[in-house]
Amino acid sequence: MPTDEWNRGILDAIAGIRMKVILRNPRREVAVAGDRRVKDILRELDILPETVLVICGDDLVTADQVVRDDATIELRPVMSGGSGPDPL
Amino acid sequence: MKCRKCGEPAVLELRRHNAAFCAPDFLEFFRNQVREAIRKHHMFTRDETVLVAVSGGKDSLALWDVLIDEGYRTTGLHLDLGIFEYSVESRVKCEQFAAARGVPLIVSAVRDQVGAPVPVIKTVTRRPPCSGCGLSKRYLMNRVALEHRIPVVATGHNLDDEAATLFGSVLHWQTEALPRQSPALPSTHPKLVRRVKPLYRLSERETAAFAFLRKIDYIVEECPFAAGATSITHKEILSRLEDASPGAKHNFLFGFLDRARPAFERAEAVALNECLRCGQVTTGTICAFCKLADQVKRRVS
């Protein structure tokens, strides 16, 4: 019996969506169409460029770079919480 | 996109500076910003030991990395908050960082000092978890520094942290908080050490990039209690502004520091006392930390 994930993989392959994007907090993966600029991928995922590092392998990738269809990129969030102002 | 300095392919674009840098030139840019912060605010000298408060996250470990490389004498301080697996992993990151560089690290557990870890404090006080956590951190940083005769505590607060705090203070017109918003707070009492923020000129994306490029193994996962925190909401709002108008956060914070902050400084200094219980500095008779510890003790027992 094919799993939902298997079905989604088949549908993505038919639609030409092969590029893997790793998201954090919580960690998960989504597939998007590749051979596009990073800034277009971020726009599709509704992620502000200033809020993530875009990592491909051991490198950082700038927003104007084109990511290949068979690549995997990680969008690592940079925002962290604080514990407020100093009282004294 | 090309590096502004050398013309090689860039790895990071800094829209607020209308610039992009390759890895080596970005690392140098980053270090220069830290040097400028230390110089401009006379944060510490090479003759002093600096207590670097490290959480295991990108900011504090990036700060410690720079200070070690710059030749400063440092000791790390990690406060184990007792927040489930998150704290276990955070502590390991700090211990591994210190061991790899051969620098001293002090570890203090909130559970031992307050009587319970942060998740229990949250339940007992019925206040947001960041409230009891922040109070404990500030108190323990100062106390540990005094115990080890270290005159200054450096924290990894960055430009985004400072802009978000300022935004929150202005949003509620907490004018008493505004004079204390500074990259360097001097010691105003013999039992209050200097507190400095050498990363205040750098955004959290820049500190994350520095940590990544320096191959610093930091904890990427967010504190499980951070979801829904007001500071995160403020950061998200400011990030939208920054996206529409690069440099907005920088101008907001630096404009305040340069032009507005002096207007909020008090004419008279606040009277500081020593807590009757623990001897640490307070504006009252019993400090907020001792009150918190009492509250925890009553409820837990």
Interface residues (C-beta under 8 A of the other chain):
Chain A: R24 N25 L48 P49 E50 T51 V52 L53 I55 D59 L60 V61 T62 A63 D64 Q65 R76 P77 V78 M79 S80 G81 G82 S83 G84 P85 D86 P87 L88
Chain B: M1 A10 V11 L12 E13 R15 A20 A23 G57 K58 D59 C130 S131 C133 G134 L135 K137 R138 H157 D160 D161 A164 T165 G168 S169 Q174 A177 R180 Q181 L185 T188 L192 R195 S203 E204 R205 T207 A208 A209 F212 L213 V220 E221 E222 C223 F225 A226 A229 S231 I232 K235 E236 S239 R240 E242 D243 L272 V281 T283 A288
